[in-house]
Amino acid sequence: MTWHLTSDVETFAATAGTFLSDLANPASNALYPRPGYRPIEDRAVVEFSP
C-alpha cells in the first residue's frame, strides 16, 4: 500500500499523500521514513456504545 501511495504521488506530481498506520507496529512503521514519509500527528479513535 505504501508503494502505491508513493507511486501515485509521484505520477500525479502531488505534494502530499496521507495514510494511517498502527502505532503499535514498530516493524512496519520503521519502513515509512525510507521513502521520505514523516509523522505529522497522532490520532485516537474513541467509540461510545449505548
GUPA-359270 format. One record per residue: z, x, y of N, C-alpha, C, CB in turn; residue number from 0. Coordinates in Angstrom, 2 decimals, decimal comma, always signed. Each point is the difference from the previous one (the first is absolute). Glycine has a CB too. Example, Ala and Ser with C-alpha at 12.3 -4.5 7.8 and 13.67 -1.06 7.14 Angstrom:
<site n_pz="+7,80" n_px="+13,19" n_py="-5,69" ca_pz="+0,00" ca_px="-0,89" ca_py="+1,19" c_pz="+0,00" c_px="+0,90" c_py="+1,20" cb_pz="+1,25" cb_px="-1,89" cb_py="-1,17" n="0"/>
<site n_pz="-1,97" n_px="+1,54" n_py="+2,22" ca_pz="+0,06" ca_px="+0,82" ca_py="+1,19" c_pz="+0,73" c_px="-0,77" c_py="+1,09" cb_pz="-2,15" cb_px="+1,18" cb_py="-0,63" n="1"/>
This chain:
<site n_pz="+0,00" n_px="+0,81" n_py="-1,18" ca_pz="+0,00" ca_px="-0,81" ca_py="+1,18" c_pz="+0,00" c_px="+0,86" c_py="+1,25" cb_pz="+1,19" cb_px="-1,79" cb_py="-1,26" n="0"/>
<site n_pz="-0,41" n_px="+2,85" n_py="+1,27" ca_pz="+0,02" ca_px="+0,90" ca_py="+1,16" c_pz="-1,37" c_px="+0,59" c_py="+0,23" cb_pz="+2,40" cb_px="+0,52" cb_py="-0,43" n="1"/>
<site n_pz="-3,10" n_px="-0,17" n_py="-0,65" ca_pz="-1,34" ca_px="+0,57" ca_py="+0,15" c_pz="-0,94" c_px="-1,01" c_py="+0,65" cb_pz="+0,39" cb_px="+1,45" cb_py="-2,02" n="2"/>
<site n_pz="-0,31" n_px="-2,73" n_py="+1,60" ca_pz="-0,88" ca_px="-1,03" ca_py="+0,57" c_pz="+0,27" c_px="-0,20" c_py="+1,48" cb_pz="-0,09" cb_px="-1,12" cb_py="-2,23" n="3"/>
<site n_pz="+1,35" n_px="+1,08" n_py="+2,63" ca_pz="+0,33" ca_px="-0,16" ca_py="+1,41" c_pz="-0,51" c_px="+1,18" c_py="+0,80" cb_pz="+2,02" cb_px="-1,35" cb_py="-0,61" n="4"/>
<site n_pz="-1,79" n_px="+2,55" n_py="+0,11" ca_pz="-0,46" ca_px="+1,20" ca_py="+0,68" c_pz="-1,51" c_px="+0,00" c_py="+0,14" cb_pz="+1,97" cb_px="+1,26" cb_py="-0,88" n="5"/>
<site n_pz="-2,66" n_px="-1,64" n_py="-0,17" ca_pz="-1,46" ca_px="-0,06" ca_py="+0,02" c_pz="-0,50" c_px="-1,02" c_py="+1,02" cb_pz="-0,04" cb_px="+0,68" cb_py="-2,41" n="6"/>
<site n_pz="+0,65" n_px="-1,86" n_py="+2,43" ca_pz="-0,41" ca_px="-1,03" ca_py="+0,96" c_pz="+0,25" c_px="+0,44" c_py="+1,44" cb_pz="+0,49" cb_px="-1,75" cb_py="-1,72" n="7"/>
<site n_pz="+0,64" n_px="+2,38" n_py="+1,97" ca_pz="+0,31" ca_px="+0,47" ca_py="+1,36" c_pz="-1,06" c_px="+1,00" c_py="+0,44" cb_pz="+2,47" cb_px="-0,35" cb_py="-0,39" n="8"/>
<site n_pz="-2,85" n_px="+1,26" n_py="-0,49" ca_pz="-1,02" ca_px="+0,99" ca_py="+0,34" c_pz="-1,38" c_px="-0,63" c_py="+0,14" cb_pz="+1,34" cb_px="+1,72" cb_py="-1,20" n="9"/>
<site n_pz="-1,71" n_px="-2,63" n_py="+0,29" ca_pz="-1,31" ca_px="-0,63" ca_py="+0,01" c_pz="-0,23" c_px="-0,80" c_py="+1,27" cb_pz="+0,06" cb_px="-0,10" cb_py="-2,48" n="10"/>
<site n_pz="+0,95" n_px="-0,64" n_py="+2,91" ca_pz="-0,17" ca_px="-0,88" ca_py="+1,15" c_pz="+0,51" c_px="+0,64" c_py="+1,29" cb_pz="+0,21" cb_px="-1,94" cb_py="-1,52" n="11"/>
<site n_pz="+0,06" n_px="+3,23" n_py="+1,49" ca_pz="+0,48" ca_px="+0,76" ca_py="+1,16" c_pz="+1,21" c_px="-0,67" c_py="+0,64" cb_pz="-2,34" cb_px="+0,82" cb_py="+0,39" n="12"/>
<site n_pz="+3,19" n_px="-1,39" n_py="-1,22" ca_pz="+1,22" ca_px="-0,63" ca_py="+0,52" c_pz="+0,99" c_px="+1,07" c_py="+0,41" cb_pz="-0,37" cb_px="-2,01" cb_py="-1,48" n="13"/>
<site n_pz="+1,26" n_px="+1,64" n_py="+2,35" ca_pz="+1,01" ca_px="+0,95" ca_py="+0,45" c_pz="+1,34" c_px="-0,22" c_py="-0,69" cb_pz="-1,17" cb_px="+0,14" cb_py="+2,18" n="14"/>
<site n_pz="+1,28" n_px="-1,22" n_py="-2,95" ca_pz="+1,27" ca_px="-0,28" ca_py="-0,66" c_pz="-0,23" c_px="-0,83" c_py="-1,25" cb_pz="+1,18" cb_px="+0,10" cb_py="+2,20" n="15"/>
<site n_pz="-0,27" n_px="+0,02" n_py="-3,11" ca_pz="+0,02" ca_px="-0,82" ca_py="-1,22" c_pz="+1,45" c_px="-0,22" c_py="-0,37" cb_pz="-2,25" cb_px="+0,91" cb_py="-0,80" n="16"/>
<site n_pz="+2,53" n_px="-2,01" n_py="+0,16" ca_pz="+1,39" ca_px="-0,32" ca_py="-0,33" c_pz="+0,14" c_px="-0,34" c_py="-1,47" cb_pz="+0,36" cb_px="-0,82" cb_py="+2,33" n="17"/>
<site n_pz="+0,63" n_px="+1,34" n_py="-2,96" ca_pz="+0,36" ca_px="-0,42" ca_py="-1,34" c_pz="+1,50" c_px="+0,10" c_py="-0,14" cb_pz="-2,23" cb_px="+0,75" cb_py="-0,94" n="18"/>
<site n_pz="+2,77" n_px="-1,46" n_py="+0,01" ca_pz="+1,44" ca_px="-0,01" ca_py="-0,23" c_pz="+0,31" c_px="+0,75" c_py="-1,28" cb_pz="+0,23" cb_px="-2,20" cb_py="+1,20" n="19"/>
<site n_pz="+0,88" n_px="+2,89" n_py="-1,21" ca_pz="+0,40" ca_px="+0,72" ca_py="-1,20" c_pz="+1,45" c_px="-0,31" c_py="-0,33" cb_pz="-1,66" cb_px="+1,84" cb_py="+0,51" n="20"/>
<site n_pz="+2,03" n_px="-1,52" n_py="-1,72" ca_pz="+1,36" ca_px="-0,23" ca_py="-0,46" c_pz="+0,83" c_px="+1,25" c_py="+0,32" cb_pz="-0,79" cb_px="-1,57" cb_py="-1,86" n="21"/>
<site n_pz="+1,74" n_px="+1,45" n_py="+2,76" ca_pz="+0,82" ca_px="+1,15" ca_py="+0,37" c_pz="+0,81" c_px="+0,56" c_py="-1,16" cb_pz="+0,12" cb_px="-0,93" cb_py="+2,29" n="22"/>
<site n_pz="+0,06" n_px="+0,13" n_py="-3,33" ca_pz="+0,77" ca_px="+0,44" ca_py="-1,16" c_pz="-0,83" c_px="+0,85" c_py="-0,96" cb_pz="+1,39" cb_px="-2,06" cb_py="+0,22" n="23"/>
<site n_pz="-2,65" n_px="+2,29" n_py="+0,10" ca_pz="-0,87" ca_px="+0,78" ca_py="-0,88" c_pz="-0,39" c_px="+1,32" c_py="+0,67" cb_pz="-0,87" cb_px="-2,13" cb_py="-1,04" n="24"/>
<site n_pz="+1,72" n_px="+3,14" n_py="+0,96" ca_pz="-0,28" ca_px="+1,26" ca_py="+0,68" c_pz="-1,20" c_px="+0,75" c_py="-0,56" cb_pz="+2,40" cb_px="+0,13" cb_py="+0,49" n="25"/>
<site n_pz="-2,74" n_px="-0,35" n_py="-1,75" ca_pz="-1,15" ca_px="+0,70" ca_py="-0,58" c_pz="-1,31" c_px="-0,40" c_py="+0,68" cb_pz="+1,22" cb_px="+0,11" cb_py="-2,20" n="26"/>
<site n_pz="-1,44" n_px="-1,41" n_py="+2,35" ca_pz="-1,24" ca_px="-0,43" ca_py="+0,65" c_pz="+0,05" c_px="+0,24" c_py="+1,51" cb_pz="-0,32" cb_px="-1,71" cb_py="-1,80" n="27"/>
<site n_pz="+1,50" n_px="+1,54" n_py="+2,39" ca_pz="+0,12" ca_px="+0,21" ca_py="+1,44" c_pz="-0,26" c_px="+1,45" c_py="+0,40" cb_pz="+1,64" cb_px="-1,87" cb_py="+0,08" n="28"/>
<site n_pz="-1,42" n_px="+2,80" n_py="-0,99" ca_pz="-0,26" ca_px="+1,41" ca_py="+0,30" c_pz="-1,49" c_px="+0,27" c_py="+0,14" cb_pz="+2,08" cb_px="+0,61" cb_py="-1,24" n="29"/>
<site n_pz="-2,93" n_px="-1,48" n_py="+0,71" ca_pz="-1,44" ca_px="+0,21" ca_py="+0,06" c_pz="-0,63" c_px="-0,43" c_py="+1,33" cb_pz="-0,03" cb_px="-0,33" cb_py="-2,46" n="30"/>
<site n_pz="+0,62" n_px="-0,62" n_py="+3,15" ca_pz="-0,62" ca_px="-0,56" ca_py="+1,20" c_pz="-0,22" c_px="+0,99" c_py="+1,14" cb_pz="+1,05" cb_px="-2,10" cb_py="-0,64" n="31"/>
<site n_pz="-0,17" n_px="+3,06" n_py="+0,88" ca_pz="-0,27" ca_px="+0,95" ca_py="+1,09" c_pz="-1,22" c_px="+0,90" c_py="-0,24" cb_pz="+2,44" cb_px="-0,03" cb_py="+0,44" n="32"/>
<site n_pz="-2,84" n_px="+0,21" n_py="-1,68" ca_pz="-1,12" ca_px="+0,91" ca_py="-0,30" c_pz="-1,29" c_px="-0,39" c_py="+0,71" cb_pz="+1,05" cb_px="+0,43" cb_py="-2,20" n="33"/>
<site n_pz="-1,45" n_px="-1,73" n_py="+2,18" ca_pz="-1,21" ca_px="-0,36" ca_py="+0,75" c_pz="+0,28" c_px="-0,27" c_py="+1,48" cb_pz="-0,92" cb_px="-0,96" cb_py="-2,10" n="34"/>
<site n_pz="+2,17" n_px="+1,14" n_py="+2,54" ca_pz="+0,30" ca_px="-0,14" ca_py="+1,42" c_pz="+0,78" c_px="-1,24" c_py="+0,40" cb_pz="-2,02" cb_px="+1,26" cb_py="+0,34" n="35"/>
<site n_pz="+2,47" n_px="-2,05" n_py="-1,30" ca_pz="+0,80" ca_px="-1,17" ca_py="+0,34" c_pz="+1,39" c_px="+0,43" c_py="+0,41" cb_pz="-1,32" cb_px="-1,42" cb_py="-1,59" n="36"/>
<site n_pz="+1,89" n_px="+0,69" n_py="+2,53" ca_pz="+1,36" ca_px="+0,28" ca_py="+0,43" c_pz="+0,76" c_px="-1,31" c_py="+0,16" cb_pz="-0,75" cb_px="+2,12" cb_py="+1,17" n="37"/>
<site n_pz="+2,05" n_px="-2,10" n_py="-1,43" ca_pz="+0,77" ca_px="-1,23" ca_py="+0,13" c_pz="+0,15" c_px="-0,41" c_py="+1,47" cb_pz="+1,23" cb_px="+0,58" cb_py="-2,10" n="38"/>
<site n_pz="-1,33" n_px="-1,87" n_py="+2,34" ca_pz="+0,15" ca_px="-0,53" ca_py="+1,35" c_pz="+1,33" c_px="-0,77" c_py="+0,11" cb_pz="-2,52" cb_px="-0,15" cb_py="+0,25" n="39"/>
<site n_pz="+2,79" n_px="-0,69" n_py="-1,22" ca_pz="+1,22" ca_px="-0,78" ca_py="+0,02" c_pz="+0,38" c_px="-0,45" c_py="-1,40" cb_pz="-0,53" cb_px="-0,76" cb_py="+2,32" n="40"/>
<site n_pz="+1,79" n_px="+0,42" n_py="-2,48" ca_pz="+0,49" ca_px="-0,58" ca_py="-1,24" c_pz="+0,21" c_px="-1,50" c_py="+0,24" cb_pz="+1,13" cb_px="+2,20" cb_py="-0,71" n="41"/>
<site n_pz="-1,38" n_px="-2,98" n_py="-0,30" ca_pz="+0,22" ca_px="-1,44" ca_py="+0,08" c_pz="+0,78" c_px="-0,47" c_py="-1,21" cb_pz="-2,12" cb_px="-0,29" cb_py="+1,32" n="42"/>
<site n_pz="+2,79" n_px="-0,81" n_py="-1,15" ca_pz="+0,72" ca_px="-0,62" ca_py="-1,11" c_pz="-0,41" c_px="-1,45" c_py="-0,09" cb_pz="+1,96" cb_px="+1,58" cb_py="+0,26" n="43"/>
<site n_pz="-2,11" n_px="-2,07" n_py="-1,46" ca_pz="-0,31" ca_px="-1,40" ca_py="-0,22" c_pz="+1,27" c_px="-0,66" c_py="-0,49" cb_pz="-2,46" cb_px="+0,47" cb_py="-0,54" n="44"/>
<site n_pz="+2,88" n_px="-1,51" n_py="+1,24" ca_pz="+1,21" ca_px="-0,72" ca_py="-0,36" c_pz="-0,39" c_px="-1,45" c_py="-0,26" cb_pz="+1,49" cb_px="+1,56" cb_py="+1,39" n="45"/>
<site n_pz="-1,12" n_px="-2,06" n_py="-2,55" ca_pz="-0,29" ca_px="-1,39" ca_py="-0,34" c_pz="+1,31" c_px="-0,77" c_py="-0,18" cb_pz="-2,17" cb_px="+0,69" cb_py="-1,12" n="46"/>
<site n_pz="+2,19" n_px="-1,87" n_py="+1,66" ca_pz="+1,15" ca_px="-0,88" ca_py="-0,16" c_pz="-0,40" c_px="-1,18" c_py="-0,84" cb_pz="+0,95" cb_px="+0,72" cb_py="+2,21" n="47"/>
<site n_pz="-0,11" n_px="-1,11" n_py="-3,14" ca_pz="-0,28" ca_px="-1,19" ca_py="-0,80" c_pz="+1,06" c_px="-1,06" c_py="+0,28" cb_pz="-1,11" cb_px="+1,41" cb_py="-1,79" n="48"/>
<site n_pz="+0,67" n_px="-2,65" n_py="+1,74" ca_pz="+0,95" ca_px="-1,10" ca_py="+0,29" c_pz="+1,04" c_px="-0,17" c_py="-1,09" cb_pz="-1,79" cb_px="-1,14" cb_py="+1,27" n="49"/>
